[in-house]
Amino acid sequence: MSGVDFAIEPGERVLLLGASGAGKSTLLKGLAGVLGDAEDGDEFGELLIDGEQPSPYRGVAGLVLQDPQANTIMARVGDDVVFGCENLRVPADEAWQRARAALDEVGLGHFGFDRSTQRLSGGERQRLALAGVLAMHPRLLLLDEPTANLDPEGVLEVRDAVLRTAESRGATVIIVEHRVDTWIDHIDRIIVLEAGGGVRADGAPGDVVREHGASLAAEGVWVPGYPPEVTRRSRNIGEAPICLTLDLAIGRDGVAVQQGLGLSIASGCGTVITGANGAGKSTLALTLAGLLAPVAGRIDYASDLAPAGGAHVHKWRSKDLVTRIGTVFQQPEHQFVARTVRDELELGPKLLKRSSAERRATSDRLLAALRLEHLAEANPFTLSGGEQRRLSVATALATGPRVLVLDEPTFGQDRLTWIELVKLMDELIAEGRALIAVTHDAELIDSIGDERIHLAKAAA
């Protein structure tokens, strides 16, 4: 990011847009004072808040990161929310009062302070991160994809919490968001960063969309009035299910979050798993993928898919799983183990003893399909959140599994990479694979969803 010039007045609400790689998240980190020093990169020009250099210790700015996992610091909900207040030396009684009010603001008021943060879903973690920032009473709110992991109700709760805070405290708000529809009627200004450096547009939301909407959409920015277009291929849904569950109960540490699930999943079919944050969607996905044991009940895969003697999918060997069921985690970085993007893509085929020529051809095809060619030699942990998501999908495809289980596969994607990713998923379904996707993405549901499993959230 370079050549960026603008001034934001106190109390303004600004939506920051730009193509992938334009530097939006980097700018937010710079404003929060967490970019590092000269040893971490080059810096030119000035970046000032209230006439001073940004600092994470002044309490002026509060930053919510894109990755829910990275936002979580402490083991208990209450400790996590008051962490920022404690660092700002807010008196203990006041800090805990702020924590309770902030949890109420983001729709987590029913949580006790003692609840383990490790038991929270990605969407609940995202709300918790916002609560921690709100409790600090910052004058500048910096939000990087704050609603990406939230269910529709949670999106509105979080948006409204931000708007109430801005109104009541006169806070300035700067938001980076791929899906701008949620915010566009509630902001004062749009600033568009140019991918090559500089500012392309800066003005009232309606004016910017009218003048630059078509070009922004063509470059991957989600702009109202420019929906993605994906033509669904014809399906050849299998007559017999590839997966059946009987009285299935799912959960962690023996505690069930859903019970009595009787599901039928077919090959050549796109199955979407929906429901509120905390309803157990990711837990169901991991259980179907054989990575979590059921609390009760059973999962039966078709005999022509299961290995010999493999009645219980959670007991399959890793070699059996990798060729049969491909999985993408909600936090994609949790499944990366190789030094480079290409090595990551070739790891599964290498374990299957495929030739170097076969491995190279597979990685080349997937790199091209998911727009990752320029990152082939990069370390997977240096990729952006959206790039890591595409890489995780590619690694799941590298061994050609017949069943794909994807958790929030379109999270963090711009309009162009979303279209490419959804086209690929649609193609895989048309080829006859069973695709299971956990998602809150309404457009993804419309594009690939042939069947829907909706999980109701159990009472707290």
Secondary structure, 3 states (H helix, E strand, C coil): CCCCCCCCCCCCEEEEEECCCCCHHHHHHHHHCCCCCHHHCCCCCCCCECCECCCCCCCCEEEECCCHHHHCCCCEHHHHHHHHHHHCCCCHHHHHHHHHHHHHHCCCCCCCCCCEHHHCCHHHHHHHHHHHHHHCCCCEEEEECCCCCCCHHHHHHHHHHHHHHHHHHCCEEEEECCCHHHCHHHCCEEEEECCCCCEEEEECHHHHHHHHHHHHHHCCCCCCCCCCCCCCCCCCCCCCCCEEEEEEEEEECCEEEEEEECCEECCCEEEEEEECCCCCHHHHHHHHCCCCCCCEEEEEECCCCCCCCCCCHHHCCHHHHHCCEEEECCCHHHHCCCCCHHHHHHHHHHHCCCCHHHHHHHHHHHHHHCCCHHHCCCCHHHCCHHHHHHHHHHHHHCCCCCEEEEECCCCCCCHHHHHHHHHHHHHHHHCCCEEEEECCCHHHHHHHCCEEEEECCCCC
